Amino acid sequence: MARCTAPIYGHRTASAAAACPACSNRYSNSYNSPYSNPYSSSYSTVSSSSSRSRGAGRTSKPRWSRASSPVYYTPAEVHALTPIRRTVENLATHSELRDVFLCHAWEDRQGIAKELHDLLVSNGVSVWFSEKDVALGVPLMRAIDKGLVNSRIGLVLVTPALLQRLPQEGIADKELSALLAREQLVPIVHNTTYEALREVSPLLASRSGLSTAEESIADVAAKLAELVAFEPTCENE
């Protein structure tokens, strides 16, 4: 009997599901998962020629994406991000909130975390980032708590450094616990896998998100910018 590859690859994209020897028939063409997708009406599918030009499986646009946007999504990404988008919309009138809180390992602060921060800012996203928002003399955990309370959603940058930090119950783990409790979390996997994450934090690994193994960090930032962008005219879309 063919063995399912979901424990390794997560079936988070249509192409990954189609490549699974156990589940390919269930996921063919329309991404018909055995787990029903309640958000199927939240995205539209473009032609197969557009799919080939933008990468296998990326054929969808969520309702919050402009028609002119060059960014395309997999159906699984739309499914995962739709509840987060609803949170953004519910908090849209709270202008005092930052768009996102960026949780990352200390070792990544001058590397991929800063790169993601800079890309988000260049896309018009307001980001709570420890390198810029923790003043000298301010207790770090107090500053982090304040950042979480005053942000619409949380991003967790999952890297090899974060995976090493989590078992030590350091600051990254405390941030992560708060983000999970809020149900407003988007994991971003970079230079590691969901399988490696599952060994350290099965709860976080159960949350679908974005991965730089499947697209560039610039494309990830563009999707996050669309996710948190809000205009009153779009409220009832």
DODREN-74581 format. One record per residue (C-alpha): x, y, z; residue number from 1. Coordinates in nm, 3 decimals, decimal comma, padded with zeros to 5 digits. Layout:
N
+---------+---------+---------+-----+
!      px !      py !      pz ! pos !
+---------+---------+---------+-----+
!       X !       Y !       Z ! NUM !
...
+---------+---------+---------+-----+
end
This chain:
237
+---------+---------+---------+-----+
!      px !      py !      pz ! pos !
+---------+---------+---------+-----+
!  00,000 !  00,000 !  00,000 !   1 !
!  00,134 !  00,343 ! -00,098 !   2 !
!  00,255 !  00,550 !  00,195 !   3 !
!  00,119 !  00,903 !  00,247 !   4 !
!  00,383 !  01,180 !  00,235 !   5 !
!  00,177 !  01,428 !  00,441 !   6 !
!  00,390 !  01,381 !  00,759 !   7 !
!  00,690 !  01,510 !  00,560 !   8 !
!  00,547 !  01,756 !  00,311 !   9 !
!  00,217 !  01,844 !  00,476 !  10 !
!  00,013 !  01,847 !  00,153 !  11 !
!  00,016 !  02,225 !  00,186 !  12 !
!  00,024 !  02,278 ! -00,190 !  13 !
! -00,164 !  02,118 ! -00,476 !  14 !
!  00,163 !  02,002 ! -00,632 !  15 !
!  00,276 !  01,834 ! -00,310 !  16 !
! -00,057 !  01,657 ! -00,277 !  17 !
! -00,052 !  01,546 ! -00,638 !  18 !
!  00,295 !  01,398 ! -00,587 !  19 !
!  00,178 !  01,183 ! -00,296 !  20 !
!  00,138 !  00,820 ! -00,410 !  21 !
! -00,138 !  00,760 ! -00,156 !  22 !
! -00,346 !  01,073 ! -00,203 !  23 !
! -00,284 !  01,195 ! -00,558 !  24 !
! -00,624 !  01,076 ! -00,682 !  25 !
! -00,803 !  01,265 ! -00,407 !  26 !
! -00,620 !  01,589 ! -00,478 !  27 !
! -00,613 !  01,585 ! -00,858 !  28 !
! -00,715 !  01,900 ! -01,047 !  29 !
! -00,953 !  02,062 ! -00,797 !  30 !
! -00,755 !  01,994 ! -00,476 !  31 !
! -01,031 !  01,775 ! -00,332 !  32 !
! -00,892 !  01,706 !  00,014 !  33 !
! -01,059 !  01,449 !  00,239 !  34 !
! -01,066 !  01,740 !  00,484 !  35 !
! -01,337 !  01,965 !  00,341 !  36 !
! -01,241 !  02,324 !  00,265 !  37 !
! -01,501 !  02,566 !  00,409 !  38 !
! -01,330 !  02,859 !  00,239 !  39 !
! -01,359 !  02,733 ! -00,118 !  40 !
! -01,571 !  03,035 ! -00,215 !  41 !
! -01,297 !  03,274 ! -00,099 !  42 !
! -01,077 !  03,233 ! -00,403 !  43 !
! -01,101 !  03,213 ! -00,781 !  44 !
! -00,900 !  02,992 ! -01,015 !  45 !
! -00,722 !  03,125 ! -01,324 !  46 !
! -00,631 !  02,943 ! -01,644 !  47 !
! -00,381 !  02,658 ! -01,660 !  48 !
! -00,150 !  02,868 ! -01,876 !  49 !
! -00,124 !  03,123 ! -01,594 !  50 !
! -00,051 !  02,837 ! -01,356 !  51 !
!  00,242 !  02,718 ! -01,565 !  52 !
!  00,387 !  03,067 ! -01,585 !  53 !
!  00,365 !  03,125 ! -01,210 !  54 !
!  00,456 !  02,782 ! -01,075 !  55 !
!  00,263 !  02,460 ! -01,032 !  56 !
! -00,038 !  02,488 ! -00,805 !  57 !
! -00,039 !  02,870 ! -00,778 !  58 !
! -00,361 !  02,940 ! -00,962 !  59 !
! -00,575 !  03,118 ! -00,704 !  60 !
! -00,652 !  03,467 ! -00,582 !  61 !
! -00,825 !  03,529 ! -00,247 !  62 !
! -01,106 !  03,784 ! -00,221 !  63 !
! -00,874 !  04,040 ! -00,058 !  64 !
! -00,629 !  04,036 ! -00,350 !  65 !
! -00,666 !  04,308 ! -00,614 !  66 !
! -00,744 !  04,193 ! -00,967 !  67 !
! -00,429 !  04,367 ! -01,086 !  68 !
! -00,206 !  04,196 ! -00,829 !  69 !
!  00,072 !  03,978 ! -00,975 !  70 !
!  00,065 !  03,753 ! -00,665 !  71 !
! -00,097 !  03,410 ! -00,696 !  72 !
! -00,169 !  03,152 ! -00,426 !  73 !
! -00,228 !  02,781 ! -00,389 !  74 !
! -00,576 !  02,680 ! -00,273 !  75 !
! -00,417 !  02,555 !  00,051 !  76 !
! -00,263 !  02,898 !  00,116 !  77 !
! -00,599 !  03,067 !  00,063 !  78 !
! -00,759 !  02,818 !  00,301 !  79 !
! -00,495 !  02,884 !  00,568 !  80 !
! -00,493 !  03,264 !  00,536 !  81 !
! -00,868 !  03,329 !  00,513 !  82 !
! -00,931 !  03,309 !  00,893 !  83 !
! -00,632 !  03,539 !  00,949 !  84 !
! -00,777 !  03,785 !  00,701 !  85 !
! -01,105 !  03,787 !  00,893 !  86 !
! -00,913 !  03,885 !  01,205 !  87 !
! -00,749 !  04,170 !  01,014 !  88 !
! -01,090 !  04,292 !  00,899 !  89 !
! -01,237 !  04,268 !  01,249 !  90 !
! -00,954 !  04,483 !  01,384 !  91 !
! -00,935 !  04,723 !  01,091 !  92 !
! -01,090 !  05,013 !  01,283 !  93 !
! -00,821 !  04,992 !  01,552 !  94 !
! -00,578 !  05,230 !  01,386 !  95 !
! -00,342 !  05,223 !  01,685 !  96 !
! -00,247 !  04,859 !  01,618 !  97 !
!  00,059 !  04,749 !  01,422 !  98 !
! -00,019 !  04,525 !  01,126 !  99 !
!  00,207 !  04,238 !  01,237 ! 100 !
!  00,424 !  04,120 !  01,525 ! 101 !
!  00,735 !  03,939 !  01,400 ! 102 !
!  00,853 !  03,655 !  01,624 ! 103 !
!  01,202 !  03,528 !  01,543 ! 104 !
!  01,510 !  03,369 !  01,697 ! 105 !
!  01,774 !  03,605 !  01,834 ! 106 !
!  02,032 !  03,465 !  01,590 ! 107 !
!  01,816 !  03,570 !  01,293 ! 108 !
!  01,773 !  03,933 !  01,398 ! 109 !
!  02,038 !  04,067 !  01,157 ! 110 !
!  01,972 !  03,809 !  00,886 ! 111 !
!  01,648 !  03,669 !  00,749 ! 112 !
!  01,435 !  03,839 !  01,018 ! 113 !
!  01,567 !  04,182 !  00,922 ! 114 !
!  01,528 !  04,100 !  00,553 ! 115 !
!  01,163 !  04,005 !  00,605 ! 116 !
!  01,106 !  04,313 !  00,821 ! 117 !
!  01,253 !  04,541 !  00,556 ! 118 !
!  01,049 !  04,381 !  00,278 ! 119 !
!  00,728 !  04,416 !  00,477 ! 120 !
!  00,798 !  04,781 !  00,554 ! 121 !
!  00,874 !  04,850 !  00,188 ! 122 !
!  00,530 !  04,704 !  00,112 ! 123 !
!  00,363 !  04,945 !  00,354 ! 124 !
!  00,325 !  04,705 !  00,647 ! 125 !
!  00,377 !  04,830 !  01,003 ! 126 !
!  00,585 !  04,574 !  01,194 ! 127 !
!  00,666 !  04,527 !  01,562 ! 128 !
!  01,031 !  04,416 !  01,548 ! 129 !
!  01,246 !  04,374 !  01,858 ! 130 !
!  01,553 !  04,525 !  01,693 ! 131 !
!  01,369 !  04,855 !  01,654 ! 132 !
!  01,101 !  04,849 !  01,923 ! 133 !
!  01,283 !  04,752 !  02,242 ! 134 !
!  01,450 !  05,058 !  02,393 ! 135 !
!  01,758 !  05,037 !  02,613 ! 136 !
!  01,667 !  04,969 !  02,976 ! 137 !
!  01,319 !  04,834 !  02,897 ! 138 !
!  01,259 !  04,475 !  03,016 ! 139 !
!  01,242 !  04,265 !  02,701 ! 140 !
!  00,948 !  04,044 !  02,803 ! 141 !
!  00,739 !  04,347 !  02,897 ! 142 !
!  00,813 !  04,499 !  02,556 ! 143 !
!  00,721 !  04,172 !  02,382 ! 144 !
!  00,391 !  04,146 !  02,570 ! 145 !
!  00,309 !  04,501 !  02,467 ! 146 !
!  00,398 !  04,424 !  02,106 ! 147 !
!  00,168 !  04,121 !  02,097 ! 148 !
! -00,126 !  04,310 !  02,244 ! 149 !
! -00,083 !  04,596 !  02,000 ! 150 !
! -00,059 !  04,396 !  01,675 ! 151 !
! -00,333 !  04,255 !  01,455 ! 152 !
! -00,161 !  03,928 !  01,369 ! 153 !
!  00,158 !  03,741 !  01,453 ! 154 !
!  00,424 !  03,596 !  01,226 ! 155 !
!  00,660 !  03,323 !  01,344 ! 156 !
!  00,977 !  03,293 !  01,138 ! 157 !
!  01,061 !  02,923 !  01,164 ! 158 !
!  01,434 !  02,871 !  01,100 ! 159 !
!  01,695 !  02,620 !  01,222 ! 160 !
!  01,789 !  02,876 !  01,492 ! 161 !
!  01,430 !  02,896 !  01,617 ! 162 !
!  01,403 !  02,518 !  01,626 ! 163 !
!  01,709 !  02,508 !  01,852 ! 164 !
!  01,566 !  02,780 !  02,077 ! 165 !
!  01,218 !  02,641 !  02,129 ! 166 !
!  01,315 !  02,340 !  02,345 ! 167 !
!  01,510 !  02,575 !  02,574 ! 168 !
!  01,188 !  02,760 !  02,666 ! 169 !
!  01,348 !  03,093 !  02,590 ! 170 !
!  01,192 !  03,417 !  02,475 ! 171 !
!  01,098 !  03,275 !  02,136 ! 172 !
!  00,894 !  03,001 !  02,305 ! 173 !
!  00,707 !  03,254 !  02,523 ! 174 !
!  00,625 !  03,465 !  02,217 ! 175 !
!  00,509 !  03,155 !  02,032 ! 176 !
!  00,278 !  03,044 !  02,314 ! 177 !
!  00,106 !  03,382 !  02,318 ! 178 !
!  00,064 !  03,386 !  01,940 ! 179 !
! -00,086 !  03,036 !  01,936 ! 180 !
! -00,336 !  03,130 !  02,206 ! 181 !
! -00,457 !  03,425 !  01,999 ! 182 !
! -00,541 !  03,213 !  01,690 ! 183 !
! -00,385 !  03,486 !  01,476 ! 184 !
! -00,068 !  03,311 !  01,367 ! 185 !
!  00,110 !  03,269 !  01,032 ! 186 !
!  00,418 !  03,041 !  01,038 ! 187 !
!  00,686 !  03,120 !  00,777 ! 188 !
!  00,925 !  02,829 !  00,725 ! 189 !
!  01,275 !  02,920 !  00,604 ! 190 !
!  01,572 !  02,685 !  00,549 ! 191 !
!  01,397 !  02,401 !  00,732 ! 192 !
!  01,093 !  02,175 !  00,693 ! 193 !
!  00,759 !  02,114 !  00,856 ! 194 !
!  00,884 !  01,767 !  00,946 ! 195 !
!  01,168 !  01,920 !  01,149 ! 196 !
!  00,925 !  02,165 !  01,309 ! 197 !
!  00,685 !  01,885 !  01,399 ! 198 !
!  00,957 !  01,714 !  01,603 ! 199 !
!  00,999 !  02,029 !  01,814 ! 200 !
!  00,649 !  02,181 !  01,817 ! 201 !
!  00,365 !  01,962 !  01,683 ! 202 !
!  00,115 !  02,236 !  01,766 ! 203 !
!  00,291 !  02,499 !  01,556 ! 204 !
!  00,349 !  02,246 !  01,277 ! 205 !
! -00,026 !  02,188 !  01,264 ! 206 !
! -00,075 !  02,547 !  01,148 ! 207 !
! -00,047 !  02,603 !  00,774 ! 208 !
!  00,147 !  02,903 !  00,654 ! 209 !
!  00,404 !  03,005 !  00,393 ! 210 !
!  00,742 !  02,860 !  00,299 ! 211 !
!  01,049 !  03,004 !  00,129 ! 212 !
!  01,121 !  02,658 ! -00,011 ! 213 !
!  00,829 !  02,714 ! -00,247 ! 214 !
!  00,871 !  03,086 ! -00,324 ! 215 !
!  01,110 !  03,373 ! -00,250 ! 216 !
!  01,105 !  03,572 !  00,072 ! 217 !
!  01,001 !  03,873 ! -00,140 ! 218 !
!  00,693 !  03,682 ! -00,263 ! 219 !
!  00,613 !  03,580 !  00,095 ! 220 !
!  00,632 !  03,944 !  00,203 ! 221 !
!  00,405 !  04,047 ! -00,084 ! 222 !
!  00,142 !  03,795 !  00,025 ! 223 !
!  00,162 !  03,911 !  00,385 ! 224 !
!  00,126 !  04,273 !  00,272 ! 225 !
! -00,190 !  04,182 !  00,082 ! 226 !
! -00,317 !  03,990 !  00,382 ! 227 !
! -00,305 !  04,289 !  00,617 ! 228 !
! -00,398 !  04,562 !  00,367 ! 229 !
! -00,747 !  04,692 !  00,423 ! 230 !
! -00,970 !  04,948 !  00,257 ! 231 !
! -01,322 !  05,030 !  00,382 ! 232 !
! -01,463 !  04,975 !  00,032 ! 233 !
! -01,360 !  04,607 !  00,051 ! 234 !
! -01,533 !  04,536 !  00,380 ! 235 !
! -01,832 !  04,352 !  00,234 ! 236 !
! -01,653 !  04,168 ! -00,045 ! 237 !
+---------+---------+---------+-----+
end
